[in-house]
């Protein structure tokens, strides 16, 4: 089968298309999905670079959508049928076929396109747990939340979901993504200069902490959702209110460096470094989050923007596009 494969970690050119990669073997309790789309996410670039270790060689990606091509006896007993429209998150989605455990399948409603459904899986589910669970209830309805990089990707979803949950949202974005960011419903938008060729903004071009304190009457925010990493760590911590929480979930500008926990004592602050797998630990939790997302889409409360779809034979170009910060929405491969 056709697949985009990493045999040696490195830059985007380490991701190479192969035409004769073995089709995965379907194990008991699995189905074989014929992919129509695969999502491109920053975590895929971390795997490709070796920042997050994977056994080599591996097929890239961990987000896909398509139709069920074959079912195991166990999957059939659970009611899964050939032809079902599904989305999922497991390793190996940059390929024509992926073997997926039935517990990881998300049935896609007929009124939701497979491109949109694929977009929901990693970014949508991540934004869901970030705004509903990762903050451990330390932010309540009507309180302020700071979300970095709302112009695209996961935080474009998170800004909308935070508003659905009743939080007041301060978003940051680059000048080039200002118009897209205005559509998200943020209560305040801090617009920053761009850093050419990167996936993040110039966080020194505006005094964000001062602006946050001005907006919040000097109190700070109860929650910061930060996928930028190294460039925003200090801003995020210094923007917190008393007993606020810094939710650090990404490394777009580099990994957050180690810092002494004593730094949090001034505001009795909290910090967490979560990941999606720990917030979809059961089939019930996965489906509950997905049902919320598909329901919001149906009700028009959530707007999903598919920015660009690359053919799989442009695998390297897809990663380059994402890492250069060009996207204003979801980036996909068409399989």
Buried (B, 14 or more C-beta within 10 A) or exposed (E): BBBBBBEEBEEBEBBBBBEEBEBBEBEEBBBBBBBBBBBBBBBBBBBBBBEEEBEEEBBBBBBBBBBBBBBBEBBBEEEBEBEBBBBBBBBBBBBBBBBBBBBBBBBBEEEBBBBBBBBBBBBBBBBBBBBBBBBEEBBEEEBBBBBBBBBBBBBBBBBBBBBBBEBBBBBBBBBBBEEBBBEBBBBBBBBBBBBEEBBBBBBEBBEBBEBBBEBBEEBBBBBBBBBBBBBBBBBBBBBBBEEBBBBBBBBBBEEBEEEEEEEBEEBEBBBEEBEBEEBBEEEEBBBEBBEBBBEBBEEEEBBBBBBBBBEBEBBBBBBBBBBEBBBBBBBBBEB
